[in-house]
Amino acid sequence: MSSEKRSVRRNRLIAYSFLLPNIVGYLIFILIPVIFSFFLGFVDWNGFNPPKFIGFDNYIRLFSDDAFNISFWNTIWFTLLSVPIKLFLSLLIAVALNKGIRAVKWFRTAVFLPYISATIAVAVVWQLLFNPSKGPINSFLYSIGIENPPGWLTSTTWALPAVALVGIWQTIGYYMIIYLAGLQGIPKHLYEAADIDGAGAVTKFFKITIPSLSPVIFFTVVISMINTFKTFDLIYIMTLGGPGRSTNVLVYTIYDVAFKRFELGYAAAISYVLFAIIFIFTLLQFRLQKKWADN
C-alpha cells in the first residue's frame, strides 16, 4: 500500500472517530426510540407486562375516544390562534426596529428577553397576573368599570386563549429576530426606486418587503406551527389540561395516557397521529409556498 493511500485511510479513520459519538447518540436517543415507538403503536403494553400485539386497535380506538377528539380540536384551535398573531406582531415589531427608532437595542432586548427566560418562571408570573380575584389584570378591568372580567385560567372559555397569549408573548422575540435579519438583507435600492416612483409606505411594505421576505415568512410559519403543535410545558405548568379538558392538547394527552394511565401503546399511536398532522400541514405549506413563488 502506497504512503498516499495510507494517509487517506488514516484521515478517514480520524474523521469517522470524530463522527462516531454523534452517530452513536443519534442511534440511541433518536433512531431506536422512533422505531420502538412505531412498534408500540401496534401493541397493548403498560410497561410492566409483556407487550401484546393488537394490530391497528390503538389507531381505531382514536376515533371513539372523546379525550383524543377534544385534544385534537384544542390543538388545532390553539395553533390557529397562536401562529398568525405571533408572526404578524413579530413582523410589525421587526419592521419598526428596522426603521431605526430610538433605543432600538433596548426594545430588541426587551422583546427577546421572554424567549430566553425559563418557561416555569414565565408561567408562574402569568398565573399570578391571571388570578381572577387578586390578579392585576382583573384589578385593572374592575377599575375601568368591567364588572364581570374573565376568569382566565379558571374559565373553560378563556383558559386556552390565555395560555396562547402567554405563548405568543414568550416567543414573539425569537421570530422578531429572524424577521429583522431578513429585513436587513433586502437591497436598499428597491426602496430608493420606489421612492422615485412616489410609492407610499404601505405600497412599499406589500410590494417590496413582503415579497422579499417570503422565504423567511415561509420558514417562520413552518417552524412556528410545529412548535405550537408540540406545546406542553405551558399547559402542564399553568392548567394541567384544565379546567375540565379545555386546554388538553395532543402532547399533554400523550403524556397523560403514557405516564398516568400507563397505556404506552395507545400513547405511541397518538404520537404518530400528531406526527402525521404536522407532516401533512408542512407538506401543504411547501406546496403553497412553491405556488406563491411561481406566481
N, C-alpha and C positions, 0 to 999 in steps of 0.2 A: 504494500500500500504506500503510495507516494506521500510525501510530507504535506502536500497541499490537501489531499483527501483527509488525512488525519486531523489537519487543522479545522476543516469544515465540519468533520464529525464531532470534534471537541466543542466547537462553537454551538452546534445544535444541542449537544447534551447540556451545555451550560444554559442555553435558552429554555430547554424543557425543564431543567431543575428550577428555574425561576417561575415557570408557569405551573409547576406541579401543585403547590399549595392552593392556588386558585381553582385548579381543576378538581382537586380532592374536595375542597369546600363546596364547590358547585354541585358535585355529585351527592355529597352527604346532606347538604342543607336545602337544596332546590330540586334536583332531578329525581332523586329517590323518593322524597316526600310527595312530589307531584304524581309519580307513578303509583305510589302506595295509596294516596287519597283517591285516585281514579278507581283503583281496585276496591276501596272501601265503599264506594257508591253502589256496589252490587252485592253487599253483604249486610247481614244483621250482626252487629258487634257492639258490646258495651265496654270493651277494653279489658275485660277480665276473662270472660269465657271464650272458647274458640269461635272464630267468625263462621257464620252460616250463610252460604250462598243463596240469595233470593232473587237473582236476576234483576229485572227493572222495577221491582216492587217499590223501592225507595223513590224512584222518579214518578211512578204512577200515583203514589201517596201524596205527592205535592199538590196535585190538582184538587184534592178534597180536604187539604189542611188549611183551616182558617188562619192559623198563625202565619203560615208562609204567604198566603194571599194578602193578608194585611201588611206584612212587612215588605212584600214586593211593591205594592202601591205606595206605601210610605216612602220607599227608596226612590221611586220614580218622581213622586211629588217633591221630595227633599232635593233631588238633583235639578228638577226644573225650576225650583225656587232659588236655589243657590247659584248655579253656574252663570246664568245670564246677568244677574245683578252684580255678582262678584267681578266678572270680566268687564262689564260696562263701567263700573266705578273705577276699576283698576286702570282702564284706558283713559278715562277722564282725568284722573289724578296724574297719570304719566304725561299726558298732553300738557296739562297745566305746569308741571315741573319742567318739562322740556322747553317751555316758553321763557324760562329763566326768571321766575318770580323771586321775590326777596326771600331770604332764609331758606333757600332750596334744600341745603344739606340738612337743616333741622327738620323740615317737613318730610324729607325722604327717610330720615332715621325714625321719625315718629310713626310713619305709616308702616315701616318694615319691622319695627320693634315687636308687635304682637306675634309675628311669624316665628321669631326666634325665642319667644317666651315659652315656658313649659305649659303644655296643654292643661295639666291639672291645676296650675295656678290660674290660668285664664278661666277655666270652668268654674272654679270656686268663687272667683271675683264676680263673674256674671251671675252665679247663683244668688249672691248677696244683692246684686243690683236688681234682679228679677223678683226678689222677695215680695209677695203680694201685699203684705201689711206694713212692712218696715223698710222696704227697698226704696232707694232714691228715685227710681223711675216712676213708680206709682205715687210716691210722695209729690213729685213734680206734677203728675197728671191730676192728682187731687187739688193741688194749689191753683191750677188753671181752670178748675170747675168741672172736671170729668168725675162724676160720682161713682161710676162703676168701671174702673180700669180693668184691663185683662188680668187674669190670674197667672199668666205666663207659664211657668214650668208646672203649675198645678192644674192647668186647664187642658182638656183634651183637644181643644180647638187651637190654642196658642202655643202649645209646647213645641211642636215641630218647627213652626216659623221662628220661635225664639232660639232654638238650637241652630237653625240655619243662619240666623242673624249673627250669632257668635262665630260660626264657621266662616262667614263672609268677612267679618271684622278681623279674624285672625290671619286669614290667608291673602287678603287683598294686597298686602305689601309685596308678597312674592311675585304675583302676576304684574304688579306695577313695575317692578324692576325689569322684568322681561320685556314689557312694552316700551319702557324707557330706552332699553338697549336697541330695540327695533327702530324707534323713532330717530335715534341719533345716527342710524345708518341710512336714512332717506336723504338722497342728494339735495343740497340746498338750492341748486339751480332750478329744480322743478317748482319750488315756491316762488323764486325770483321771476320765472317765466309767467307764472300765474298772476303775480303782482302786476306785471307789464300788461297782461290781458284784462286787468281790472277785476279779477276774481276776489270774492269776499272770503272771510274766514270759514264760513260754513261750506262753501263750494270747495275750498282747498282741502277741508277735512274729509269730505266724501269723495272727491275726485283724485286726491293725491295721497293723503295719509292712509285712509282705509285700504285702497288697493295695494299700496306699497307694503302695508303691514299684514296682508292676507296670509302669508306663510306663518307669521308669528301668531296671528289670531287663531289659525287652524291648530297650531301646536298647543296653545293655551286651552282651547276648547277641549281637545282630546285629553290632555293631562288633568285639567280641572274636573272633567266628567268622571274619569277613572278614580281620581282621589275622592270625589264626593260619593261615588258608589261604595267606596271602601271605608266610609266614615264609621268609626267605632268608639274611639276614646271619648269624644264629647258626649255621645249618647250614654255611654257607660257611667261617666262621672256625674253628669247633670241630671239624668232622668231614669236610668236603668230600664229604658224602653217604655216607661210610663208617661203620664198616668194612663192606666189601662194598657192598651197597646198602641197608643197614639204616636210614640216615637220609636216603635220597634222596627228598625230597618234590617235588611237582609244579613249584614255582617253580625249585628247583635243577635239575630235569631240563630245564626250558625254557632256562635259562642254559647248561647243558652241551650241549644239542643245537644251540643257536644260535651260541654263541661258541667252542666247542671242536670241534664236528663241522661247523659252518657249514651246517647244514640249516635255513635260515631259514624256509622254507615249512612244514616239519614242526613247528618250534618255535611258529610262529604258530597252527597247528592245535591244539596242546596248550594254548596260551594261551586260545583261545576255549572249549575244553572246561572249563578251570578257571573261566572267566567263567560258563559255563552252570551249573556245580555251585554256585557262590556264589549265582547268581541264583535257582536252584531252592530252595536252603536258605533264603534270605532271604524268598522268596515263601511258603514253608511256615510260616516263623515269623510272618509278617504274618497269615496265616490263623489260626494257633493263638492269637496274641495277641488277635485280634478275637473269637474264640470264648470265650477266657478272660474278656475284658472284658464280653461279653454275659452270661456266667454270673454 
